[in-house]
């Protein structure tokens, strides 16, 4: 197996604050123009929670504290004939907001707070699973604060 044939480990930061989550609009492929959680590759020697917090700061300027792993997502990108082009395994990390206002940086076109309960009908071009993960974060945050 070549290294390029292996799935890529990534992490996304699901920052929960006052009923909202931070989303970024992707600037680069894959998924240019789509909205999703800040995130990216986990670097060698880095945990997924560390990567999520780092990527959040790099893409938005926001700092947060990793609370726990929320869920994981498998993303498989295929060409028109169905052949796998790239595969990602993403660790979704629930994070608690600390400081900063979301501003696009690194590979983000836009960065902003979005209400979790209205994401599905927001009209934003969302990556698969974003609205579901936001609802999961909302439910988990409620459980943690109970």
Secondary structure as the mmCIF struct_conf table of DSSP 4:
data_model
#
loop_
_struct_conf.conf_type_id
_struct_conf.id
_struct_conf.beg_label_comp_id
_struct_conf.beg_label_asym_id
_struct_conf.beg_label_seq_id
_struct_conf.end_label_comp_id
_struct_conf.end_label_asym_id
_struct_conf.end_label_seq_id
HELX_RH_3T_P HELX_RH_3T_P1 UNK A 3 UNK A 5
BEND BEND1 UNK A 6 UNK A 6
HELX_LH_PP_P HELX_LH_PP_P1 UNK A 7 UNK A 7
STRN STRN1 UNK A 8 UNK A 17
TURN_TY1_P TURN_TY1_P1 UNK A 18 UNK A 19
STRN STRN2 UNK A 20 UNK A 26
BEND BEND2 UNK A 28 UNK A 31
TURN_TY1_P TURN_TY1_P2 UNK A 32 UNK A 33
STRN STRN3 UNK A 35 UNK A 36
BEND BEND3 UNK A 38 UNK A 38
STRN STRN4 UNK A 39 UNK A 41
HELX_LH_PP_P HELX_LH_PP_P2 UNK A 42 UNK A 43
TURN_TY1_P TURN_TY1_P3 UNK A 44 UNK A 45
HELX_RH_AL_P HELX_RH_AL_P1 UNK A 48 UNK A 60
BEND BEND4 UNK A 61 UNK A 61
STRN STRN5 UNK A 63 UNK A 78
TURN_TY1_P TURN_TY1_P4 UNK A 80 UNK A 81
STRN STRN6 UNK A 84 UNK A 99
TURN_TY1_P TURN_TY1_P5 UNK A 106 UNK A 107
STRN STRN7 UNK A 108 UNK A 115
HELX_RH_3T_P HELX_RH_3T_P2 UNK A 116 UNK A 118
BEND BEND5 UNK A 119 UNK A 119
TURN_TY1_P TURN_TY1_P6 UNK A 120 UNK A 121
BEND BEND6 UNK A 122 UNK A 122
STRN STRN8 UNK A 126 UNK A 126
HELX_LH_PP_P HELX_LH_PP_P3 UNK A 127 UNK A 127
TURN_TY1_P TURN_TY1_P7 UNK A 128 UNK A 129
HELX_RH_AL_P HELX_RH_AL_P2 UNK A 130 UNK A 145
#
